[in-house]
């Protein structure tokens, strides 16, 4: 009986030490890289992101934002520009305070306040939704 109890305690201690170590630092277990403001250098980063900011530039399949606020994945990019990729599945919305309506990619303009949601996997920040007219104070301060 004592041997079983000792084995059980040893196994519990081993799991308590090994599992947190295997989890890594942050989503995806890769930790933070040296990020250049465009999502590069974040090897292993993955998860859902939420950003508020203003549009700095619009490319063919990208939107570059001046990042004002964001969730944990976005925190290293506050005050910088971050380029996100849009796809055929990205939804575009316009919010005027009380009404929200669908718009298109062509309706985006440099300088507009936006909120952006999506997923990041390694260095690819892919949007699922861009909302124009976002309140830049909708997320808590870091």
N, C-alpha and C positions, 0 to 999 in steps of 0.2 A: 504494500500500500504506500509506504514511504517513497519507494522508487518511482511509482507512478506520479505521485505528487511533485517530486523533484523534476521529473521529465516535463510535466505540464508547466511548471514555473519557468523552466529554462526555455521552452518553446514560446511562452508568452513574452518573455523578455526579448527573445530573438526577433519576434514580430514587431515589438514596440520600437526596436532600434532600426531594423531593416526597412520597414515600410515608409517612415518619414524620410529616410535618406534616399530612397528610390523616387520619391515624389518630385524632387528637384526644387527649383526656385521659380515659382510663378506658373501660370498656365502652360502646359506642354512640357514642363520640366526642364526647359533649356536655359532659364535665367535670362538676364538682360545682357544685351550686347552693347556695342559702342554706338548705336544708332546715329544716323546722319540726318534725321529729320524726314527721311523718305521711307522708313520702315526697314532699311538695310542695317545689318549688324544685329538683328534680333533672331539669331538662329534658334529654332525650336519654339519660338513664341507662337501660341495659338489660342484662340478663344473668340468670344463675341466682344465687339467694341462698340462704344457709343461716344461720338464726338460732337461738340458744338463749336462753331467758329464761323469764319467768313470765307467765301470762295476767293482764292488768290489767282487761279488760272484754270482754264478748261481745255483739255486735250481731246483727242479723238475718242478714247475709251477711258479717260481719267479725269479726275477733278482734284486739284491741289487746294488744300485748305490752310488757312491760318488757324491753328488750333488754340481755342480759348479755354475749353474745359473738356473733360472726358473721364471715362471710367479708369480702372486700374491699368489696363493695357496701354492706355493713351497717356498716362501721367508723364512718362519720359519725354513726350513731344509737346508739352504745354509751352506756348509762346513760339513755336516753330511752325514750319510748313510741313504738311504731310500729304502725300499723293495717294489717293485711293482709286481703285479700278472699278469701273461700272461694267455691267454685263447686260445681256438682253433680259435678264430677270430682275434687274434693279427697278424699284418703283420710285416715281418722282411725285411729290405732293407739294401743294402750296397751301399755307395756313395763314389766314388773315386775322386771326384772333378768335373768331367764333366759327368760321367755316373752313373745312379742309377739302380741297379738290385735287383731282389728278392733273398733272402736267406732264410734259415730256422733257427729255434731255436738252432739247433746243431752247427751252424756256429758262435754263440756268444762266445766270449772269455774274460776272466778276463783281465782288463786293457784297453780294447778297448774304445775309445771315442764314446759316443752315444747321440742321442737325443731321447726322449721318450714323446709320447703324449698319453693321455687317460682321464679317468674320475675317480674322487674320490667321493665316497658316504660313509659318516661316516668315518670308518677307513680302507676302502678297496680302494686301489689305483690300478685300472685295466687299463692295457695298450691296446691301439688300434694299436699303431705302435711303432717299435723300429728301428731307423736308425743308422747303424754302420758307422763310418767315419765322424761323425758330427763335425763341427767346434765348439769348446767350447766357441767361442766368438760371436755366432749367436744371442744371446739375449742381450739387453742393460743391463748395470750394474744397480744393485738395488739402 
